[in-house]
């Protein structure tokens, strides 16, 4: 019980530290402190109860031992009076009992520590013994490459006890092709790339990579050859050089700098005091979102992936940074099969095919020009977004007046 509550306290503490800006922005300090106080109160009561039981256990064993020893002395005295036992025999018997009691009392002393250790071990082994949902199948192998056509054949997918996300999804992606996914939130775009990365496996149907059912390949064979740039990039504590090298650990400094140049990150890195040896802070907290995104892209370029996935990588950056990311992506996509998820439709104009995903199905498919001519859902998305951009560009006073406070 104590260990479980302690885990909750640690989790709450970590959340409040990492989300301190949100806490302050919403004025949640007092409320979060109250909730944390409730958790620590539970910890105090559980810890007090455990300490009380631990403190009670040893004296109880000692009292029982003393009572038992007293009974032996009393009974031995009676036997000595009637001649049934000698005083020396009583002394020897008491010594034997004392020798027997010492290990029992020692065991009582360490019993509480053993209980703490057992509770901790149970939680540790429950984590170690947890079986992942996606594992290598018997006979899984590494073919040395996953280049080739990718085929989704009648793929169904649903999370546990949830409604179906994909239903009879079919798609063929040619080697070296760039595919873009657009559509409403929750339509299944990210689920498609998660299935491709084998973070999940289809509930039904199959996915073929290079003519092989991808479940016959090892997880490492697939995931080590896929590069991803996510909407919220994650950097590890350390230097910029270390974070880029994470894409390929045996890369030289020259290769790291070349990857940064291709990603458009070299210019801003060069302006830093320690350049590539500058610390990024925990989670990249010392850098802006755009800078973290460029480093994440450089890391993907360094890895030289055979399949490249970009999931909303430009949604949180400014136009200038978006242009740099676009140039880096173009360098990366030249030698890989690419999947791009985007709400900014300007970033996917050059895709070989654009797929509109709605309710887990492909509602429209074609090039940018073809989809505009068809005047379907993509046309509506693009024209609405383009109109908003024009209004911002040519009517700035309108936006200023909307954002200005009333007199």
Secondary structure, 3 states (H helix, E strand, C coil): CHHHHHHHHHHHHHHHHHCHHHHHHCCCHHHHHHHHHHHHHHHHHHHHHHHHHHHHHHHHHHHHHHHHHHHHHHHHHHHHHCCCCCHHHHHHHHHHHHHHHHHHHHHHHHHHHHHHHHHHHHHHHHHHCCCCCCCCCCCCECCCCCCCCEEEEEEEEECCCCCEEEEEEEEEECCCCEEEEECCCCCCHHHHHHHHCCCCCCCEEEEEECCEEHHHECHHHHHCCEEEECCCCCCCCCEHHHHHHCCCCCCCHHHHHHHHHHHCCHHHHHCCCCHHHCECCHHHCCCCHHHHHHHHHHHHHHHCCCEEEEECCCCCCCHHHHHHHHHHHHHHHCCCEEEEECCCHHHHCCCCEEEEEECCEEEEEECHHHHHHHCCHHHHHHHHHHHHHHHHHHCHHHHHHHHCCCC
